[in-house]
Amino acid sequence: MKRLLDLQDERILAELAANAKISHAELGSKVNLSRNAVRQRIERMERDGAIQGYTIRIGEGRKPSPPISAIIFVYRHDRMRGDDVVKGVKAIPEVTMCEVMSGEFDLMVRIEAAHPERVHQVWNLIATMPGVENTVTTFVLSKLN
């Protein structure tokens, strides 16, 4: 049975995305888990398909693809009387900005992810948080400087 990823799983994935060769012990110290707990979580995520393989980054002047930027507007049930959603959103590694808004939506969350599937995963994390009533997601087509 596949489990949803929790915050610790998300943190592990973010660290592995930054350095797939990181040791379990070093990864554990970064996410405040034991080496064995990290190993078990990684094995479970591999079995469940959250981790589908490891890869390398090719250097020598090759430019990496720019991240995909998206904005998620969040509407809360209680119109932002608590900060539980804000804390949860700010803990997601791909979140680059989280602002409380006036008007129809309560939060504007900007994310940068390596691929569209990760944008969907982040959206799902936010949309299923207790207290979130609705979301609207939009992708950034281009940045004007």
N, C-alpha and C positions, 0 to 999 in steps of 0.2 A: 504494500500500500504506500503510495507516494504521500510524503508530508509536505506541507507548505514550508517555505524557508522562513526561519525566524531572523531576528536582527543579528544574532551571532553568526548564522550561516551567511548572511549578506556581507558581514564584515570579513569573514574568511574568504569569500569569493572576491571581494575587492582587493584584499591583500594578495591573493593568488594571481589576480589579473595584473597586478603591478609587478609581481615577481613569482613566477610559477615554480622556481627552484628553491623557494624559501623552505627551511627545515620546519618540521612540525613543532619543535621546541621554540624556535624564533617566532613562528606564527602564533603559537599559544601565548607568548608573552605580549604580542601586539594586540590580541583580542581578549586577554585575561581569561584564558582557559588552559588546562593542562595539555601537555603534548599528546597524551592518550585521548583526551576528549576531542582535540582537533583532528587526530587521525580517524577516530570513529565518525565524526561529522563529515569529513571528506569522503570516506568510504561510502557512507549513506547517500551523499549527494551524487557520487558517481553511479551508484546502483539506481537511484531515482531519476537519473538523467539531467540533473541540474548542472553537473560537470560532465561534459561529453568528450573531453580530451584535453591535451596540453599542446602547446605550440611554441614556436620561437618567434622572436622579432628579428627581422632581417635589417641589418645596419648598412654601412657603406653607402651613405648618401641617399638611401631610400627614405622617402618621406612617409610617415604614418598617415593613415586616413584621419581627417579631422573628426572629432566626436560629433554625434548627432545631438542637437539642442532641441529641447522641448519645454513648453511651459504648461504647467498643470494648475488650473484654477480650482480651488477647493471650497466647497460650501459645507459648513458644519451644522449639525442639528441645533446646537445651543448658541450659535452666533458668537463663538470665540470666548465664552466665559471661562474656559479652562485652557491650560497650555499643554495638555497631553498630546494632542495632534501635532502641535508645533515641535515638541520634543522628539516625537517619533519621526517626523519628516526630516528634521535636522540631523538625525542619526544615520540617514541613508547616504552612503558615500557619494553617489552621483548628484546629490543636491548641491547646487552652487549658489543658490539664493532662495530665501524664504521670507516673504514679506506679508504682513497683515494689511489687508486692504479695507477700504470703505466701499460701500455699494453692494452689488449683488453677491459677490463672492468674498469669502473671508481671508483666503490665503492665495498668494501667487507664488508658485514654486517653479524655479528654473532648474532643469536637470541637463547634464551632459553625459551621454552614454556611448559606448563603443559601437552598439548596433541596435536596430529597432526592437529586437526581442528583449533587450535589457530595458529599453524605455517602457515596454509593456509590463515587464516584471515590476519596475518601480511604480508605475501607475497602479498596478494591482495591489502592491503593498500599501499605498496611500489610500486607495479607494476602499479597502477592506478594514481600515483602522476604525476602532470604535469611535463614534462621534462624527464620522464623515458621512454626510448625506448624499453628496453628489460631486462629480468632478467634470471638468471639461479640459481636454488636452489638445494642444496645438503644437505643430512642429515649426521650428524656425527654418525658413527657406534660405535666407541669406542675412549676413550681418553687414550693415553699412557703417563705414568708419568716417 
